[in-house]
Structures are given as C-alpha cells and as structure tokens.
C-alpha cells in the first residue's frame, strides 16, 4: 500500500504483472517489463517509489508511484542475486535489503 493509503500494489507472479488499484478497487495501472519475471514482494519507499522482486528474472526493479513505468533496475543477477523473494529499503543506511528464496542470508546493496 502507498504511504498515503490511496493505492494498493498487487503482484501476479505467474502473469508477471504488477497491478495498481485505488482504495475502492478501481484498476489504475498494470505494469509489465521483460526484466521482471514471477513478481514476488513489493515494498514502497518513503519517497513513494515501488520496489518489486522478480524471482525468476533475478532482479529488483524500481517503479514509479503510479505503477506505470520503470525508473531503474536496481539489482540483477550480475550483482549476485538469485531468486529474490523479499525486498525493503532502509532510509537510514540508503540500502536495499534483499531476501533470497532458499537462502538463509540476506544481501545488502547501497543505493543513491
């Protein structure tokens, strides 16, 4: 959910889609990207940007608060990520914290 409470973000893992809904359930946007396969977890940053895990694409994407466009690929398999299933952002440390499926460790990535 957005920090203002006006939007709800829902993933559809098998359809590789991120849905953005209004509080009343109205569909506002559907986001897909070739770099995002089998979406798992969504995290909304304090700035309202949406972080999404692509478990089978081994990526974390940053999407705008409207859920319409990709802002950046923050983490990918080139960074050593395999099957990310959870993500959060620490504004204190300016870091993305990623949990991986089948791994007892987390990965931490500094972002600007």
Rosetta blueprint (number, residue, H / E / L):
1 X L
2 X L
3 X L
4 X L
5 X L
6 X L
7 X E
8 X E
9 X E
10 X E
11 X E
12 X E
13 X H
14 X H
15 X H
16 X L
17 X E
18 X E
19 X E
20 X E
21 X E
22 X E
23 X L
24 X L
25 X L
26 X L
27 X E
28 X E
29 X E
30 X E
31 X E
32 X L
33 X L
34 X L
35 X L
36 X L
37 X L
38 X L
39 X E
40 X E
41 X E
42 X E
43 X E
44 X E
45 X L
46 X L
47 X L
48 X L
49 X L
50 X E
51 X E
52 X E
53 X E
54 X E
55 X L
56 X L
57 X L
58 X L
59 X E
60 X E
61 X E
62 X E
63 X E
64 X L
65 X L
66 X L
67 X L
68 X L
69 X L
70 X E
71 X E
72 X E
73 X E
74 X E
75 X E
76 X L
77 X H
78 X H
79 X H
80 X L
81 X L
82 X L
83 X L
84 X E
85 X E
86 X E
87 X E
88 X E
89 X E
90 X E
91 X L
92 X L
93 X L
94 X L
95 X E
96 X E
97 X E
98 X E
99 X E
100 X E
101 X L
102 X L
103 X L
104 X L
105 X L
106 X E
107 X E
108 X E
109 X E
110 X E
111 X L
112 X L
